[in-house]
Amino acid sequence: MALSNASTLSSKSVHQTHSLFSSLSHQPSSSLVPGKTHLRSLHPISAVHAAEPAKNPVVVDKPPKTSSPSVPAGSGKWTVDSWKTKKALQLPEYPNESELESVLQTLEAFPPIVFAGEARSLEERLGDAAMGNAFLLQGGDCAESFKEFSANNIRDTFRIILQMGAVLMFGGQVPVIKVGRMAGQFAKPRSDPFEEKNGVKLPSYKGDNINGDAFNEKSRIPDPQRMIRAYCQAAATLNLLRAFATGGYAAMQRVTQWNLDFAEHSEQGDRYQELAHRVDEALGFMSAAGLTVDHPIMTTTEFWTSHECLLLPYEQSLTRKDSTSGLYYDCSAHMLWVGERTRQLDGAHVEFLRGVANPLGIKVSHNYGKQDWSSTTTERFTFYMSWLSDFVSITFIRSPEFVGSPYPLLVSNKMDPNELVKLVEILNPHNKPGRITVICRMGAENMRVKLPHLIRAVRQAGQIVTWVCDPMHGNTIKAPCGLKTRPFDAILAEVRAFFDVHEQEGSHPGGVHLEMTGQNVTECIGGSRTVTFDDLSSRYHTHCDPRLNASQSLELAFIIAERLRKRRMGTQRLLALGNKFSGWPSLTLVFRPSITAGINRKGRISGGWAGRQAGCSNKSDNPSKSGQMHAWKSWCRHALHLVAVPPHASSPIIHVTIRSSTPSSWFSPRWIHRRTDGLPMRP
């Protein structure tokens, strides 16, 4: 599956270019590769790399002896057990230490579940997503369970991910990176360590690899033997997934056969069948033209696994040193993420993850507060306006002139922009594309208000991350019957907000992260099949949080595919306009930075200071309201906006290049001077 072409900037070239800028500022002061301290029975395993070369092999430069491209510099030398010197949250207390040690020694002797070469391949694909050249589809159970472990359940979840991938790839015309919350997603963090029912207080259920969900004392005692069972189930799950991915089940020729039986005659099932027939016709055309459809790229698919890095003793016991690169990989999954409750900068989970070379995710939540301007960074960078699809946006980033402004900066108490920048620096100091995925879980309204600040902070720091939307966790409510559920409309609203913000900021929406299943469950309300509150109890099977069923997942995929299609069409339009106007004279304006104003093609403007300066002419003086601006409308019709935000820029002024045959006829410098309080201009 080709993930880049000659006309796009590859993640590798960006990383190489960035290395030239950052080589002086990121000199490690000590060795970054773990030293002689190992697990009790840990030795280099020669088979840790992929047994067979990848179809599209990933070229990885041999790391120097004193540093590695992925292992970040921390305060002190990293070892596989250095996390034990840090404060560890959400870990269970096992009553029998000797039994725990015995289990961990057994796991250390087991073979790795995944290979380092596969994790490196995923990192490269995620780097493409960070550049806008691919899209991540990450989905699966909220928490896997021992009770529901079956080949049919694994197949159905894999099949719906294949369907969603086909919809996204056909609509967006970009490669889709398929990553499952599977083969290891057992442990779950809990906000309360105890649960009380009818006056009885017991430890909370934390996932099948820690304790049981039955509400009795024996079940809730953490049992280390459950880690052995979790390992075996994860290995068996991945074995079946490998067979499905490479054994012909995932072949594009079978695209018409992936529909689940219960969804076959639904609205989404019918839409999928229509798309599948179009794909089938395209394959027939290729075959008639003499192009082979039996190539492995058409008969197999790449599939990776992921889970939250929570149970650190288990993760440590499956960490291996790769014999080809000398780096350490957590071989329990291809990708790991650190959760909202465990990503403290000086915490044990961050300490462990900074030393493993797997691609990493960072969960970012929505609890926000206010912070004074003076405590935020004021560094500026080059920014070009963007025109994507039918929405035009302008973003002015603040500069020293606005420090002390009465307009407050909204930041997250759980993850403010500065903290995110610091965390990314700890986990990825060499700024390697694909290493870090930021998974946002905020709710639609919070997404629109607060995500832009995170994007700007990361961009201003010159960091390369893959932005992903988790529309599930910010939209959990309690139904009248007492069950937890998630409204499909709220999930959809957050996804749309995620795309809108990235259009506004000129950044790339890199993917979605979903809790979903291939089963015909009734856990989330809404969707085209209209699951109601009354329907919840009929097929409510989750052990933790509600999941999208197959029909709802497919419906969401079609909506996301439409957004990807509009984005692609907007990019093509931009390139066409660039060719048309390439010989026209240009006018460069220099703006004093402000907050944010969004303008659509109907001439409506909204935003903070920029909206107030431009002047809202309708019923309200509130700058968040819309106002009819004829000059802006003319601008939106004729201006050409280019997207190019160098991640390394630190001090250049903000500027916009506008091309037109007669700029003064529709974009008067006097109008700019009058309506924006004397912004300086430069020819």
N, C-alpha and C positions, 0 to 999 in steps of 0.2 A: 504494500500500500504506500504509494508515493505521498509524502507529506509536504513537499515543497517543490517549487519550480524556479526557473531562471528569473522570473519577474518579481519574486518575493525575497525578502531578507530572511535568511535562515537563522534559527536560534544559535547555531554554532558560530556563524560569522559575527553575530552581535556579541556573543561571549568573548570571541577573540579580540574584537575591537575594543570592548570594554576593558579587557586585560591591559591594554596599552595605557589606558587612563588611570587604572586603579593599581597598577603594579607597585607604584611608589607609596601609595596610601594604605596598602594592605600587606605590608611586609610582616610575616609572622615573627614573633619574638622567641618562639620555642617550637619544638617539634609538635606537629599536629597528629601524627600517626601514633596510635596507641603503642605503648612500650611493652615491657616484658610481663606486665601483670595481666593474667588471663583468667578465664573461668577455670574451675578446678580441673576439668578434663578437656579443656578446649585446645585444639590443635588446628593448624591450617588444613583445610580440606581441598584436595586438588580438584574435586568434582563440583566445587561451588559455582564455577562459571557454567554457562550453558553447554550442554554436551555437544550440540550441533551448532554450527555458525548460523546466525540469523539470516533470513532471506535478504534483508537490507542491513548488513552489519554496521554496527555503530563503532566509529573510530574514536577511541579514548586515548588521549595522550598519557604516557606513563608518568605518574606523579613523581615529583622530586622526593628525595629522601626526607626532607624536613617539612614537607607540607603535602596536602592533597587537594584536588580541585573541589571536593565536596565537604570535607570535614572542617568545620569552622574553628577558628581560634577561640578558645575559651580562657577563663581565668584558671590556669593550671592544666596539667597533663590529663588527657582523657584516657580512661580505661573502661572496660566493659562493666565494671562494678563501681566506677567513681560516682555514680548516681546515689550510692548509699551514704555518701557524705552530705547529701542535700536533704532538705525537707521534702518528704513524699506524702502527697495527699491521695485519698481515695483507695489506698491499698488495704487489703483485708488483713486481719490479725489471725494468723493460724495458731490453733491451740497446741499443736504438736510440731515443734521445730525439727526434730530428728526425721519425722516423716516428710516434712517439706524438703529438707536437704536431700533425702533419698530420691524424691520425685524429680528434683532439679538435676541431680546427677544422671538420672535415667534420660531426661530430655536432652541433656548435653551430648549424650552418646547417640541420639537418634539422628538420622540424616536430615538435611535442610528440606523444608517444604518447597521453597522457591529457590531460584538460582540468581546469582549476582548479575549475570549478563542480561537476564530478563528485566531486572530493576533498572539497569542502565538504559536499556531500550525504552522503557516507559519514561524515564527522565527526559530523553531526547524528544519523545512525542509530546510531553507536557511543555517542553520548551517551545515547540511549534505552536501550541495553544496559547502560550503567553504572547507570541507575536501575531496572533490572529489567524494562523494558518491551519488550525485544527480546532476541534471542539471536544471537550471532555464530557462523557456520559458516565456518571458514577452512581450506582444504585444497588439496592439489595435490602435485606432485612434490617430492622432496627437492632435486633439482637438475635443471632442464631440460637437455636435450642436443640437439645438432644432429642426431645420428643418428636419434633417435626422433621427430623433428618430422614430424607428419603430421596431416591433417584428422581422420582416424579417432581418433587418440589424444586430440586436443583435444576432439572430440565426446564420447567415452566418459567422460572425466573430468568434463566439464561436465554430462553426463547423470546421473552418479552423485551429483554435488553437488545437482542438481535433485531427485533422489529423496530424498536425505537431508534436504533443506530441506522437502520436502512432509511427510515423516514427523515432523520436529521441529515444524513449524508446526501440523500436525493434532493431535499429542499434547500439545504445550505450549500451544497456543492463543496464541502470541506471534509477532510478525513475525520472520522469520529473515533475517539479513544474510548474503548469500552473497559471500564474498571468496575468490578463487583465489590459490594460490601458483603463478601462471602469468604468462606474458607478461613475463618478466624475471628469474625465479628461476634464475640461472645460477651466480653466484659462490658459493663455499663456503669458510668459514674452516677452517683445519687446525691441529691441535694441534702437529704436527711439520712444519717447513718442508721436510723432505727425506724421501724414501722409499728404502729399500734392499732390493734383491733380488739374491740370489746374489752378494753382494759389490759390486754396482753401486749407487751412490748418486746419485739424481737429485732435482730439485725435486718436491715433492708436486703432485698434480693438484688444482687450485683452482677448477675449473669451466670449462665450454666457452667462456666469454667471456674467459678468461685464457690457458689452455693446454689441451693434449690429454690424454686419459687413457691413451693408449698408452705403454708403459714404454720409451721411447727418448729420447735426448737432444734430438732435433729437436722431438718432440712436446711435451716438458715446458718448452721455452723460452717464456716469456710473449710472446704475439704481439698487438700492439695492433689488428691488422686483425680479430681475432675480435670486438672491440666493435662493429664495423660489422655483422658478420653477426648478432650478438646483437640489435642494434637492429632489423634487418630481420625477424628471426624474432619478436621481441616484438610489433612492429607488425602483422605478419600474423596472429599468434595472437589479438591483441585484436580485429582486424577480424572474424575468424570468430566470436569470442565475442559481439561486438555483434550480428552477424547472428542467431546462435542465440537471444540474449536478447530481441531485439525483432522478429524476423521470423516469429514464430508457433510456433517449435519449443518454446518454454517456456510456451506457453499451457496453462492448467489443464485445458482440454478434452482435452489430449493426455497427461494424467497416467497413463493406463493403457498408454501406448506407450513410456514411458521405460525400461522394464526392459531390461537388457542380455541378449543372447541366451544367453550361457553361464550366467547366473544365473536364467533364467526359471523353471526347474523346481526350484530349490533351496528350502530352507526359508525363507530370507530373501526370495527372489523370490516365494514364495507369500504370505508375510505382506504384502509390499508390494502385490501384486495385490489382496489383500483390502482393504487401506486405499484403494488407488486406486479400486476399485469403489464404496466408500463416498463418496469425494469426488465421483465421477461421478454418483452418485445425488443428492447434495446440489446439484450443478450442475443436474441435471434438475429438481429441485424448484424451484430459483430461476427457471429458465426458464418452468416451468409457472405460477409465480406472477406472471409478467410482469416479473421482474427481469432486466435484460440481463446476459448473460455475455460479451458482445463488447466490453466496456469495456477500454481498455488495461491497467487494473490486473489483469485476468483473462487477458490474452493476451500480456503481456510480463513480464519480471522485471528487477529491478535486479541487476547483477553488477559487482563491482569486482576489481581486481588488486592484488597485493602482492608484495614480495620484500625480502630482507635488504639493507640499505644497507651494502655492503661495498666495492665498487670505486669509490672516491670520484672519480677523474678522469671516469669514465663518468657518475656521478650529477651532477657539476658541469656537465658539458657539456649535460645535458638539463634544467637548471634554468632556469626562465623567470619573468619578472615579469608577474603577472596585471594586465591593463589595467583591470579593474573594481574591484579592491581595493587594488592597489599592493603586494600581498604576493608573495613569491617561492614558487614551487611546484616541487618536483622532478617533472617531467612524465614520468618513466620509469614511474611506477606511481601508483595512487591512495593506497596506504598503504605505508609503509616501516617496518622494524623494525631496531633495533640489537641485535647479537648478544651472547652471553655474553662473547666474547673481545675485543670492541671498544667496550664501553660505559664506559670510564674517564671519570670526571668531567672531567678535563682533556685528554681525547684528541681526536683529529681528527674521529672519527665523530660524537661528541656535539656538537662545535663546528659541524659542517656541519648536523646535524639541527635544532639550536636555531633556525636561521634560516629553515627552510622551513616552510610552513604546512600540509603534509600531515598527516593523522592518523599517529601514530607508535606503534610497539610497542616494548616493552622485554622482552627475554628474561631470565628469572630462574631460576638453577639451584639445585642442592640441596646443595652442599658447605657444611656448617655447622660451626661451632665454638662455644666458650663465651665469653661476655663478661660482665664484672662489672656488677652492677646500677648501680653509681655512675656508669658512663659512659653510661647511657641517660637519655632524657628522662623526666620524671616528671609531665608535664602531664596533667590529668584532663579528662574531658568527659562530657556527659550520655549515658546509655545505657539503653535499655529492653530488657527480656527479650523473646525471640521464641518464637513457637509456630508451627511450620510442619509440615504433614503430621502424622505420628505421632511425631515426635521433638521433645522439648522440651530447650532448652539454656539455660544461664546462663553469662554471661561477665562476670567482674569484672576491670576493668582496674586495674593497680597504681597506687598513688599515693605521695606522699613518705613515708608511714608505712613503706613496705616497702623503701626504699632501703637497701642493705646486707644484705638478706635472704640467708640461706644457700642459698636456692633459686636456681640459676643461670638466667639468660636465655639461651636457645639462639638464636644468630643465624648468618647466613650469612657465611662468609669471602669468598665471591664476591659476595654481595649482602646485607649486613646491613640491617636496617630503616632505620637512619639514612641509609645510602648511597642506598637507594631513594627516600627522601623528598627528599634533596638532588637526585637525578637528575630526579625529577618536577618539582621546583621550577625547575631549569634549563630543561627542555624545555617547561614549561607554567606559568609564573609567574602567569598570570591565571586559572588553574584552570578552563579551559574544558572542559565535559563533551565526551567523545568524542575529545579531542586525544591522550590517553595510554591505551594498552592494555597492561596488565602480563600477560605470557605466562609462566606458571609451568611449569617442567619439572623435577620433583623426584623422581618415584617415589612410590608410594602411601604408604609409611611416613613418608618425609620430608615429604610433603604434609601429613599429619595433625599432625605435630609442629611444623613450621616455618612453614607458610603463615599460621597465625593471627597470629604476631608481625608479619609484613609487613602484613597487613590492619589490625591495630590501629595500627601506626605511621602508615600512610597516613591512616587515619581520624582519628587524633589530630592530625595536621597539617592536617586539614580539606581534604585533597586528594580530587578526584573522578577516579577511574580506572575503566576497564573491566577486570574480572578474567577472564582466559581460561586454560584448561588446555591445555597441550601434553603429552599423555600418551605421546609417542613417544620423545623424546631421553633421558629418565631410565630407560628400560627396554630399552636395547640390550645384547645379550649375544652371545657368539661360540658358534656351533653346533659340534658335534664335527667337522663337515666343514671348519671354518675360516671359513665365511661368517658375516657379521653378521646377526642376526635379532632380532625383538622378539616376546615371547609375548603373545598376545591377552589372556590372563587378567591379565597385569600391566598392560597398557594399560587394561583395564576397571577394575581395582582402583584405579588412579590417578584415573580419572574419577569413580568413586564417592567416593573420599576428597575430591576437590575439592568435590563437592556437599555432602558431610557437613560439611566445615569451614565452608562458607558458611552452612549452616543453623545451625551452632553459633555463628557470629559475628554472625548477623543481617545479613549482606551478600549481595550479588547475584552468583551465578555467571553471568558474562556471555557465555561461549561456549567453543568448543573449537577447537584449532589442530592439524590432522592432516597427516601425510605419507601420501598415499594416491594411488591411481590407479584409473582405470576399466578397466584391463587385468586380465586373468585371470592375475595373477602369483602366485608362491609365495615370498614373501619374509618374511612374518611367520607364525609358527607358531600353531596353535590356531584357534579359531572354530568355528562349527557344522559347517563342512565339514572340520574337523580336518586342517589342514596340519601335517605332521610334519617332523622334522629330515631324514628321508630324501627328502621332497618338495621341499626347498629348491632343489636344483640343477636341477630340471626346468624351471622358468620363473622364474629369478632374473635380472631384467633391469636392476636399478637401477645407476646409475653411482656412487652414494654410499651412502646409508642405506636400509634396508628400508622398504617402504611397505605399508600395508593394501591388499588387493585390494578389488574392488567388493563382494563378498559380506560380507567382514569390516567394511567401512565401513558398509554398510547395517545389519548386525547391531548395531553400536555405536550407530547413529542411533536404532534402536528402543529400546535400553536408556536412552539419554539422554532420549528423548521420554517414557518412563515416569517418569523422575525429574522432568522438567518438569511432567508431569501431576499428580504427587503434590504438587509445590510449589504449583501452581495451586489444587488442591483444598484444600490447607492454608490458603491465603490466603482462599479463599471461606468456609471454615469460620470463620476468624478474624473476617471481616466479619460473618458471621451471629451469632457469639457477641457481637460488639460491639453489634449491634442489640438482642440479647436482654437483655444486662446493662446497657444504657446508663443505666437509671434507678436502678441499685443503688448503695448507699453504697460508698465507696472507702477503702482504707487505704494510706497511703504509708509505706514503710520506707526508711531510709537505711542503706546498707551501707558498712562499711570495705572498700575494694577488696582483692581477693586475686588468685589466678591464675585457673584455669579449671576449672569442674566441668561435666560433661555428664550430664544425667539423662534417661532415656527413660521411657516410660509404664509400664514394668514396675517402676519404682522403683529402677533400678540407677544408681549414682553413680560417676563416675570423675573424676580430675583431680588437680591439684597440691595446693596448700595448702587450697583449698576442700574437696577431698575429705577431707583429714586433719582439718580443723576440724569438718566435719559428722560424721565418725566412720564408718569402714567396719566393718560388723559381721559380715563373713563370714570366710573362712578366713585371709585375709592382711591384714597391716597396711600393705601397699604401697598408697598412695593411687591408683595407676593401676589397681588391681583393682576389681571391682564389689562392692557391698554392698547388702543389702536395707534400704531406708529407708522405713518405712510412712508417715511424715509427708510425705516428699517425694512418695510415691506419691499420697497424697490431694491434695497440692498440684497435681500434674500432671493430675489428673482435673478439678479445678474452677477452677483459676486462669485468668485471661485475660491474655495477654502481648501487648503492642503493640510493633511495630517502628517506631522513629522516631529516627534518629541524625543530628542536624543536623551537617553537615560543618564548620560554622564555630565550634561550641562549643569554648571553650578552658578554662574554669575551673569550670563548675557541678558540683555533687556528683552522684555516681551514684545514681539512684533507680529504684524499680520501683513501678508502680501495680497493685494487685490488687483485683478487684471480686468481691464475694460477698454473699449475703443474710445469712449468719451466719459471718463470717470466723473468730471465736474458736472455733467448734466444730471446725474442721478445720485451722486455722493458728494455733496458740497463740503469742502473743508470748513467753510464758515458755519455750516450747520453743525458739524462735529464740534467746533470750538464753542458754539453757543449752547448746545444741548448737553455737553459733558464737562462743563466747568473748566474750559481752557486746557484741554489735553495737548501736550506738546506734539508737534508733528515734524517729521524729517523726510525730505524727498527720497 
